[in-house]
Every structure is written in structure tokens, then in C-alpha cells.
Amino acid sequence: ALKAVLLHNENKLPSVPLAYAIDMKETYENLEKILNVINYAAYKWKIIDDLKVLTILFGMQGGYTKYPCYLCEWDSRASNRYERTEWPSRQFFKIGQKYVLSPPLVRPENIILPPLHMKLGYAKQFLKKLKVDGEPFRYLKEVAFPKLSEAKLKGGTI
């Protein structure tokens, strides 16, 4: 089943179901229909979802691809993929390049990293690889998690 729910930023108000479809699969076309029905273009709400759905929203090919990340051009097949700590940012989503199949339905700045993946440890590994003096670490420290100490961020604690 495909579901879309509007959540209050601080969970002080009840959630509002926006869409529910029993027989729809998570495909680019179906997500595009739902975004059109809820008039997403007018409101540009923040989106939290699993990485599979985020990949679809960005028009990227699913599955095990060479460039699976919507934020950077991380090469999942490079021999140094785990040692290397800096990869170029993904500047655009050009159809036919780096596994982009369709135009993105949402903008990257409207995405919040999925909490489930953070709990499973992806975020911890991600944070440990970031350079402390780099722009992404500064963003997390100052904008995304301003109440967390630098030591906790360095240790991968969110």
C-alpha cells in the first residue's frame, strides 16, 4: 500500500492522512500522481521516507547502481569507496547520466534523512566519515542539530 501522511513538525498536532492507495506500488508514475493530487508544488512540504522511495522521487534507477546517492556522486563500486571521505556533490539530475531516468519530483533541500536509517547505523557511519572542518559537518552542527555537541556528532550520535 502507498501512503502519504502530513506530520506536524514537533508532533504536537495529530497527523493528517493525505493519500492511501491499497493497490498502488512505489513507482515514479504513482508518486508523481500523489504529489499532483496533494498539490505538493504549491506547498513544498519536507519529505521523510526510506531511501528506496527517495531514489524514486529523484527519478533515479533503483537497485544496486553505481551512483545510488541523491546528495553526492558516491561511486558504490569504486575500490576505495569506504576509505575515501569526500565525493563531489550531485549538482544536477540529468536524464541519462549517473542512473537518472526521469526528472526529479522534489528538491534535495526538501528531504529530511529517514530516522529508521539513522537508527540502523547508517548515519553513524556517515558522520564518522565527514571531515570536521567541512561544509556538510558544519551544516549538521549549526542547522540540522544545533543542540548536539561537536563530540557527539564526531562520534556519530544523533
JOQUI-V993259 format. One record per residue. N is the residue number from 1. RES is the residue in one small letter. BURIAL is b if it has 9 or more other ideal C-beta (glycine too) atoms within 8 Angstrom, else e. Layout:
[[N	RES	BURIAL] [N	RES	BURIAL]]
This chain:
[[1	a	e] [2	l	b] [3	k	e] [4	a	b] [5	v	e] [6	l	e] [7	l	e] [8	h	e] [9	n	e] [10	e	e] [11	n	e] [12	k	e] [13	l	e] [14	p	e] [15	s	e] [16	v	e] [17	p	b] [18	l	e] [19	a	b] [20	y	e] [21	a	b] [22	i	e] [23	d	e] [24	m	b] [25	k	e] [26	e	b] [27	t	e] [28	y	b] [29	e	e] [30	n	b] [31	l	b] [32	e	b] [33	k	e] [34	i	b] [35	l	b] [36	n	b] [37	v	e] [38	i	b] [39	n	e] [40	y	b] [41	a	e] [42	a	e] [43	y	e] [44	k	e] [45	w	e] [46	k	e] [47	i	b] [48	i	b] [49	d	e] [50	d	e] [51	l	e] [52	k	e] [53	v	b] [54	l	b] [55	t	b] [56	i	b] [57	l	b] [58	f	b] [59	g	b] [60	m	b] [61	q	e] [62	g	e] [63	g	e] [64	y	e] [65	t	b] [66	k	e] [67	y	b] [68	p	b] [69	c	b] [70	y	b] [71	l	e] [72	c	e] [73	e	b] [74	w	b] [75	d	b] [76	s	b] [77	r	e] [78	a	e] [79	s	e] [80	n	e] [81	r	b] [82	y	e] [83	e	e] [84	r	e] [85	t	e] [86	e	e] [87	w	b] [88	p	e] [89	s	e] [90	r	b] [91	q	e] [92	f	e] [93	f	b] [94	k	e] [95	i	b] [96	g	e] [97	q	e] [98	k	e] [99	y	b] [100	v	b] [101	l	e] [102	s	e] [103	p	e] [104	p	b] [105	l	b] [106	v	b] [107	r	e] [108	p	b] [109	e	e] [110	n	b] [111	i	b] [112	i	e] [113	l	e] [114	p	b] [115	p	e] [116	l	e] [117	h	b] [118	m	b] [119	k	e] [120	l	e] [121	g	e] [122	y	e] [123	a	b] [124	k	b] [125	q	b] [126	f	b] [127	l	b] [128	k	b] [129	k	e] [130	l	b] [131	k	e] [132	v	e] [133	d	e] [134	g	b] [135	e	e] [136	p	e] [137	f	b] [138	r	b] [139	y	b] [140	l	b] [141	k	b] [142	e	e] [143	v	e] [144	a	e] [145	f	e] [146	p	e] [147	k	e] [148	l	b] [149	s	e] [150	e	e] [151	a	e] [152	k	b] [153	l	b] [154	k	b] [155	g	e] [156	g	b] [157	t	e] [158	i	b]]
